[in-house]
Amino acid sequence: MLGVGSSAGTPVVGCQCRTCLSNNPKNKRLRCSAAIITDNEEVILIDTGPDLRSQSLIAGLKRVDAVLYTHTHADHLHGIDDLRAFCQIQKKQIPLYGKTDAMQHIQQKFGYAIRAAGDFWDLPVLSLNPISEQFELLGIKVTPIPVRHGYSDILGYRLGNMAYLTDVSDIPASSLMLLEGLEILMLDCLRYKAHYSHINMEQSIAYAGLINAKNTYFIHMTHDIEFEELSAMLPENLHVAYDGLNLTF
């Protein structure tokens, strides 16, 4: 987990709440993103938030082989330019995957980076790959999981027996069927109070029960959630994720 924070991160700028002032490193949250490292040490990112450079340095990432985009809100996309470093290191184009409208948005906003490899690596070198069905990436079956995010239709992803669902307000029944038999579920859990475009803690617990993964980890949390406090409230198979958490699946 490169980051498990919401769009503002934690600590929040200017905030004096107990979570933001906490010395517990598990209360320090960069914007939500994950790195999946294969047996061949290839790296698939889920989203490129604005903290990607810092996250890459902290995690010691030396390559990125592909990016899966859930959606194109700033806290999940606007670190895209930092893919340039990996293009420079690897001297190759990095493929991006996501919904057709997400790929179109990236083309419109970051069109300078959508280009073929050439003699110079001063800009990112990326390709757009719209997806709507299960596909194979680096030998891994990737299943897009359609979910609602407020008024938007976005994607979660299932890779093997792990699923990653961030920025969720509703999971359709047809998508729940794609989430059977999970070992690990990474699930949105914005805060305690209800929110129109994210599930809150109570809803996250309910969805975790429906999906029934062996272990569920809550992600995309605001500073309303203090790590130790929520951890103490959860049953054994539900967990509060934190930046730097490593899981094997």
ABEGO torsion letter per residue (X at the ends): XABABBAAEOBBBGBABAAAABABAAABBBBBBBBBBBAAGBBBBBEBBAAAAAAAAAAGBABBABBBBABABAAAAAAAAAAAAAAAAAGBBBBBBEBAAAAAAAAAAAAAABBBBBABAABBBBBBBBBABBBBBGGBBBBBBBBBBEABBBBBBBBEABBBBBGBABBBAAAAAAABGBABBBBBBABABBBAABBBAAAAAAAAAAAGBABBBBBGBBAABBAAAAAAABBAABBBBBBGBBBBX
